[in-house]
Amino acid sequence: MVQKKYLVPNLFTGLNFLIGIGAILLMTESFTNPAGNSPVMGFAKEPIIVGGWMLVWCALLDKLDGFAARILKASSEFGAQFDSLADLTAFGIAPGLLVYFYLETVDYAWLATHRPLMLISLAIFVLGAAMRLARYNAIDSDEIKDYFHGLPSTFAGSFVAISTILFHKHHLAQVLPGGNLALPLILILTGILMVSPLYLPKLLRRKNPLINFFQVLNIIAGYVCGFGMILPELLYAQGIIYGVVGFSFGILKKGTIEAAKAPSPE
């Protein structure tokens, strides 16, 4: 906490924490003006949607946090615990509330009659995120270098946020048959995936330069779209492709992965 090299990654973590809290406040319309728009940074958008984009910012800052810690060799136990607390706020609690308040806004009658389902899906997601973070800190942080064990909470939270943004942009809750059910189901699915035994490859430098170029291009596009609050369709497609292809690869390689992390016989 007192050495200068630790300030940069902890600064990103702190911003992640505060932006996550700010997103929750926006969802509850704490910062709205009488016109119902959010005055934050001059964006005339619905507060819930601004809050959703802020969760995407949190995901991008979380990646910068880890990158800075590796570059500066500033990883620490304090940083790991601080990061987990920020992640639980931004990617565990806030996404569930985002879905809840969004559905309350677009169709209060539906939410009132399906409140038990909404609360159950919210609980599954929040508990999944908390258990995922606890498992990582206690078990997985030093065991698997090239794979995530279960869906990362960062991915899950930002995926829920982007899904909500897309639902709002294209009015999917009104267009799709039973459309209101989709977001609670996404909460349940991502909550289960976070504590699943599946493996997801990390975005690391590969031997193939074309794969590295493709990864870098997608990362740049993600940061531009995320901070620019544009093209949620692209971000959603990136998430779907990464999740489907990555988990499929992890299933095929599960035996090899578990053999590599198993303790060698004495």
The 8 nearest C-alpha neighbors of each residue, nearest first, counted from 0:
[[1, 2, 5, 6, 77, 3, 9, 78],
 [0, 2, 3, 5, 6, 4, 9, 77],
 [3, 1, 4, 5, 0, 6, 73, 7],
 [2, 4, 6, 5, 1, 7, 0, 73],
 [3, 5, 6, 2, 73, 71, 7, 72],
 [6, 4, 73, 3, 7, 2, 8, 9],
 [5, 7, 9, 3, 4, 10, 8, 0],
 [6, 8, 10, 9, 5, 4, 11, 67],
 [9, 7, 64, 11, 10, 67, 68, 6],
 [8, 10, 12, 6, 11, 7, 13, 5],
 [11, 9, 13, 7, 8, 12, 6, 14],
 [12, 10, 14, 8, 64, 9, 13, 60],
 [13, 11, 9, 15, 10, 14, 82, 64],
 [12, 14, 16, 10, 15, 11, 9, 17],
 [15, 13, 11, 17, 16, 12, 18, 10],
 [14, 16, 57, 12, 18, 13, 17, 19],
 [17, 15, 85, 13, 19, 14, 18, 12],
 [18, 16, 20, 14, 19, 15, 21, 13],
 [17, 19, 21, 15, 20, 16, 14, 22],
 [20, 18, 89, 22, 16, 17, 21, 15],
 [21, 19, 17, 23, 18, 22, 24, 16],
 [22, 20, 18, 24, 19, 23, 17, 25],
 [23, 21, 50, 25, 19, 20, 24, 53],
 [24, 22, 26, 20, 25, 21, 93, 19],
 [23, 25, 21, 27, 29, 22, 26, 28],
 [26, 24, 28, 22, 46, 27, 23, 29],
 [27, 25, 47, 23, 28, 24, 46, 50],
 [26, 28, 24, 25, 29, 23, 100, 47],
 [29, 27, 25, 26, 31, 30, 24, 46],
 [28, 30, 24, 27, 25, 31, 26, 23],
 [31, 29, 28, 25, 37, 32, 24, 38],
 [32, 30, 37, 28, 36, 35, 29, 38],
 [31, 33, 34, 35, 36, 37, 30, 38],
 [34, 32, 35, 31, 36, 37, 30, 38],
 [35, 33, 32, 36, 31, 37, 43, 38],
 [36, 34, 33, 32, 31, 37, 45, 46],
 [37, 35, 45, 43, 34, 44, 31, 32],
 [36, 38, 31, 46, 39, 43, 44, 45],
 [39, 37, 41, 42, 40, 36, 43, 31],
 [38, 40, 41, 37, 42, 30, 43, 49],
 [41, 39, 42, 38, 37, 43, 49, 44],
 [40, 42, 38, 39, 43, 37, 44, 36],
 [43, 41, 44, 40, 39, 38, 37, 49],
 [44, 42, 36, 37, 41, 38, 45, 39],
 [45, 43, 42, 36, 37, 46, 49, 48],
 [44, 46, 36, 48, 47, 37, 49, 43],
 [47, 45, 37, 49, 25, 48, 26, 50],
 [46, 48, 26, 50, 49, 45, 25, 51],
 [49, 47, 51, 50, 45, 46, 164, 52],
 [50, 48, 46, 52, 51, 47, 53, 45],
 [49, 51, 22, 47, 53, 48, 52, 25],
 [52, 50, 48, 160, 54, 53, 49, 47],
 [51, 53, 55, 49, 54, 50, 48, 56],
 [52, 54, 56, 50, 55, 51, 22, 49],
 [55, 53, 57, 56, 51, 52, 157, 89],
 [54, 56, 52, 58, 157, 53, 57, 225],
 [57, 55, 53, 59, 54, 58, 60, 226],
 [56, 58, 15, 54, 60, 55, 59, 61],
 [59, 57, 61, 55, 56, 60, 153, 157],
 [58, 60, 56, 62, 61, 57, 55, 63],
 [61, 59, 63, 57, 62, 58, 11, 64],
 [62, 60, 64, 58, 59, 63, 57, 65],
 [61, 63, 65, 64, 59, 60, 66, 58],
 [64, 62, 66, 60, 61, 65, 67, 59],
 [63, 65, 8, 61, 11, 62, 67, 66],
 [64, 66, 68, 62, 63, 67, 69, 61],
 [65, 67, 63, 69, 68, 64, 70, 62],
 [68, 66, 70, 64, 69, 8, 65, 71],
 [67, 69, 73, 65, 74, 71, 66, 8],
 [70, 68, 72, 66, 67, 71, 65, 73],
 [69, 71, 67, 72, 68, 66, 73, 65],
 [70, 72, 73, 68, 69, 67, 4, 5],
 [73, 71, 69, 68, 70, 74, 4, 67],
 [72, 74, 68, 71, 5, 4, 75, 69],
 [75, 73, 68, 72, 78, 69, 76, 79],
 [76, 74, 78, 77, 79, 73, 5, 68],
 [75, 77, 79, 78, 80, 74, 81, 136],
 [76, 78, 80, 75, 79, 81, 0, 82],
 [77, 79, 81, 75, 76, 80, 82, 9],
 [78, 80, 76, 82, 77, 81, 83, 75],
 [81, 79, 83, 77, 82, 78, 76, 84],
 [82, 80, 78, 84, 83, 79, 77, 85],
 [81, 83, 85, 79, 80, 84, 12, 78],
 [84, 82, 86, 80, 85, 81, 87, 79],
 [83, 85, 87, 81, 86, 82, 80, 88],
 [84, 86, 16, 82, 88, 83, 87, 89],
 [87, 85, 83, 89, 90, 88, 84, 82],
 [88, 86, 91, 84, 85, 90, 89, 83],
 [87, 89, 92, 85, 86, 91, 90, 93],
 [90, 88, 19, 86, 93, 87, 91, 85],
 [91, 89, 156, 86, 87, 153, 152, 88],
 [92, 90, 87, 125, 128, 88, 89, 93],
 [91, 93, 88, 125, 95, 94, 90, 87],
 [92, 94, 96, 89, 95, 23, 91, 97],
 [95, 93, 97, 96, 156, 92, 90, 160],
 [96, 94, 121, 97, 98, 93, 92, 99],
 [95, 97, 99, 93, 94, 98, 100, 92],
 [98, 96, 94, 95, 100, 99, 101, 93],
 [99, 97, 101, 95, 96, 100, 102, 94],
 [98, 100, 96, 102, 97, 101, 103, 95],
 [101, 99, 103, 97, 102, 98, 96, 104],
 [102, 100, 98, 104, 103, 99, 97, 105],
 [103, 101, 105, 104, 99, 100, 106, 98],
 [102, 104, 107, 100, 101, 106, 105, 110],
 [103, 105, 101, 102, 106, 100, 107, 99],
 [104, 106, 102, 103, 101, 107, 172, 100],
 [107, 105, 109, 108, 103, 102, 104, 110],
 [106, 108, 103, 110, 109, 111, 104, 105],
 [109, 107, 111, 110, 106, 112, 103, 113],
 [110, 108, 112, 111, 107, 106, 113, 179],
 [111, 109, 113, 107, 114, 112, 108, 103],
 [110, 112, 108, 114, 109, 113, 107, 103],
 [111, 113, 109, 110, 114, 108, 115, 107],
 [114, 112, 110, 116, 111, 115, 109, 117],
 [113, 115, 117, 111, 110, 116, 112, 118],
 [116, 114, 118, 117, 113, 119, 112, 120],
 [117, 115, 119, 114, 113, 118, 120, 183],
 [116, 118, 114, 120, 115, 119, 183, 121],
 [119, 117, 121, 115, 120, 116, 122, 114],
 [120, 118, 122, 116, 121, 117, 115, 123],
 [119, 121, 123, 187, 117, 122, 118, 183],
 [120, 122, 118, 95, 124, 119, 123, 117],
 [121, 123, 119, 125, 120, 124, 126, 118],
 [124, 122, 120, 126, 121, 190, 125, 127],
 [123, 125, 190, 127, 121, 122, 186, 126],
 [126, 124, 91, 128, 122, 127, 123, 92],
 [125, 127, 129, 123, 128, 124, 122, 130],
 [126, 128, 190, 124, 130, 125, 129, 193],
 [127, 129, 131, 91, 125, 126, 130, 152],
 [130, 128, 126, 132, 131, 127, 133, 125],
 [129, 131, 133, 127, 132, 128, 134, 126],
 [132, 130, 128, 134, 129, 133, 194, 193],
 [131, 133, 135, 129, 130, 134, 128, 136],
 [132, 134, 130, 136, 135, 131, 137, 129],
 [135, 133, 131, 137, 132, 138, 136, 130],
 [134, 136, 139, 132, 140, 133, 138, 137],
 [137, 135, 133, 134, 140, 138, 132, 139],
 [138, 136, 134, 135, 133, 139, 140, 132],
 [139, 137, 135, 134, 136, 140, 142, 141],
 [138, 140, 135, 142, 141, 143, 134, 137],
 [139, 141, 135, 136, 142, 138, 143, 137],
 [142, 140, 139, 143, 144, 138, 135, 136],
 [143, 141, 139, 140, 260, 144, 138, 261],
 [144, 142, 146, 145, 141, 139, 260, 140],
 [143, 145, 146, 142, 141, 140, 147, 201],
 [144, 146, 201, 143, 200, 147, 203, 202],
 [147, 145, 200, 201, 199, 143, 144, 198],
 [146, 148, 199, 198, 149, 200, 201, 151],
 [149, 147, 198, 197, 146, 196, 199, 150],
 [150, 148, 193, 195, 197, 194, 198, 196],
 [149, 151, 193, 192, 152, 155, 148, 147],
 [152, 150, 153, 154, 193, 149, 155, 147],
 [151, 153, 155, 154, 128, 90, 156, 150],
 [154, 152, 151, 156, 155, 58, 90, 157],
 [153, 155, 151, 157, 152, 156, 158, 150],
 [154, 156, 152, 158, 153, 157, 189, 159],
 [157, 155, 90, 159, 153, 158, 94, 154],
 [156, 158, 160, 55, 154, 159, 155, 161],
 [159, 157, 155, 161, 160, 156, 154, 162],
 [158, 160, 162, 156, 157, 161, 94, 163],
 [159, 161, 157, 51, 163, 158, 162, 94],
 [162, 160, 164, 158, 163, 159, 157, 165],
 [163, 161, 159, 165, 160, 164, 158, 166],
 [162, 164, 166, 160, 161, 165, 159, 167],
 [163, 165, 161, 167, 162, 166, 48, 168],
 [166, 164, 168, 162, 167, 163, 169, 161],
 [167, 165, 171, 163, 170, 164, 169, 168],
 [166, 168, 170, 164, 165, 169, 163, 171],
 [167, 169, 165, 166, 170, 164, 171, 163],
 [168, 170, 171, 166, 167, 165, 174, 172],
 [171, 169, 167, 166, 172, 173, 168, 174],
 [172, 170, 166, 174, 173, 169, 175, 178],
 [171, 173, 178, 179, 170, 174, 175, 166],
 [172, 174, 171, 170, 175, 178, 176, 179],
 [175, 173, 171, 172, 170, 176, 178, 169],
 [176, 174, 178, 171, 173, 172, 177, 179],
 [177, 175, 178, 174, 173, 172, 179, 171],
 [176, 178, 179, 180, 175, 172, 181, 173],
 [177, 179, 172, 175, 176, 180, 181, 171],
 [178, 180, 172, 181, 177, 182, 102, 173],
 [179, 181, 178, 183, 182, 177, 184, 172],
 [182, 180, 184, 179, 178, 183, 185, 177],
 [181, 183, 185, 184, 180, 186, 179, 98],
 [184, 182, 186, 185, 120, 181, 180, 117],
 [185, 183, 187, 181, 186, 182, 188, 180],
 [184, 186, 182, 188, 183, 187, 189, 181],
 [187, 185, 183, 184, 189, 124, 188, 120],
 [186, 188, 184, 190, 120, 185, 189, 123],
 [189, 187, 185, 191, 190, 186, 184, 192],
 [188, 190, 192, 191, 186, 187, 155, 185],
 [191, 189, 124, 127, 187, 193, 188, 192],
 [192, 190, 188, 189, 193, 194, 195, 187],
 [193, 191, 195, 189, 150, 194, 190, 149],
 [192, 194, 150, 149, 190, 191, 195, 131],
 [195, 193, 192, 131, 149, 191, 127, 196],
 [194, 196, 192, 149, 197, 193, 191, 150],
 [197, 195, 149, 148, 194, 198, 192, 193],
 [198, 196, 149, 195, 148, 249, 246, 250],
 [197, 199, 249, 148, 147, 149, 146, 246],
 [198, 200, 147, 246, 245, 146, 249, 201],
 [201, 199, 146, 245, 145, 147, 202, 198],
 [200, 202, 146, 145, 203, 147, 199, 144],
 [201, 203, 200, 204, 214, 145, 205, 146],
 [204, 202, 201, 205, 145, 211, 200, 214],
 [203, 205, 211, 206, 202, 210, 207, 214],
 [206, 204, 207, 211, 203, 210, 208, 202],
 [205, 207, 208, 204, 211, 210, 209, 203],
 [206, 208, 205, 210, 209, 211, 204, 212],
 [209, 207, 211, 210, 212, 206, 205, 213],
 [210, 208, 212, 211, 207, 213, 214, 206],
 [209, 211, 213, 212, 208, 207, 214, 205],
 [212, 210, 208, 214, 209, 213, 204, 205],
 [211, 213, 209, 215, 210, 214, 216, 208],
 [214, 212, 210, 216, 211, 215, 209, 217],
 [213, 215, 211, 217, 212, 216, 210, 218],
 [216, 214, 218, 212, 217, 213, 211, 219],
 [215, 217, 213, 219, 214, 218, 212, 220],
 [216, 218, 220, 214, 219, 215, 221, 213],
 [219, 217, 221, 215, 220, 216, 214, 222],
 [218, 220, 222, 216, 221, 217, 215, 223],
 [221, 219, 217, 223, 218, 222, 224, 216],
 [222, 220, 218, 224, 219, 223, 225, 217],
 [221, 223, 225, 219, 220, 224, 226, 218],
 [224, 222, 220, 221, 225, 227, 226, 219],
 [225, 223, 229, 227, 221, 222, 228, 226],
 [226, 224, 222, 228, 227, 223, 221, 55],
 [225, 227, 228, 223, 224, 222, 56, 55],
 [226, 228, 224, 225, 229, 223, 222, 230],
 [229, 227, 225, 226, 224, 52, 230, 231],
 [228, 230, 224, 227, 231, 225, 226, 223],
 [231, 229, 232, 233, 224, 234, 228, 225],
 [230, 232, 234, 233, 229, 235, 161, 165],
 [233, 231, 235, 230, 234, 236, 165, 161],
 [234, 232, 236, 231, 235, 230, 237, 224],
 [233, 235, 231, 237, 236, 232, 238, 221],
 [234, 236, 232, 238, 233, 237, 231, 239],
 [237, 235, 233, 239, 238, 234, 240, 232],
 [238, 236, 234, 240, 235, 239, 241, 233],
 [237, 239, 235, 241, 236, 240, 242, 234],
 [238, 240, 236, 242, 241, 237, 243, 235],
 [241, 239, 237, 243, 242, 238, 244, 236],
 [242, 240, 238, 245, 244, 239, 243, 237],
 [241, 243, 245, 239, 240, 244, 246, 238],
 [242, 244, 240, 246, 245, 241, 239, 247],
 [245, 243, 247, 241, 246, 242, 240, 248],
 [244, 246, 199, 242, 248, 241, 247, 243],
 [245, 247, 249, 199, 248, 243, 244, 242],
 [248, 246, 244, 250, 249, 245, 243, 251],
 [249, 247, 251, 245, 246, 250, 244, 252],
 [248, 250, 198, 246, 252, 247, 251, 199],
 [251, 249, 253, 247, 248, 252, 246, 197],
 [250, 252, 248, 249, 253, 247, 254, 246],
 [251, 253, 249, 255, 250, 254, 256, 248],
 [254, 252, 256, 250, 255, 249, 251, 257],
 [255, 253, 257, 256, 252, 258, 251, 250],
 [254, 256, 258, 252, 253, 257, 259, 251],
 [257, 255, 253, 259, 258, 254, 252, 260],
 [256, 258, 260, 254, 259, 255, 261, 253],
 [257, 259, 255, 261, 256, 260, 254, 262],
 [258, 260, 256, 257, 261, 255, 262, 254],
 [261, 259, 257, 258, 142, 262, 256, 143],
 [262, 260, 258, 259, 257, 263, 142, 256],
 [263, 261, 264, 260, 259, 258, 265, 257],
 [262, 264, 261, 265, 260, 259, 258, 257],
 [265, 263, 262, 261, 258, 260, 259, 257],
 [264, 263, 262, 261, 260, 258, 259, 257]]
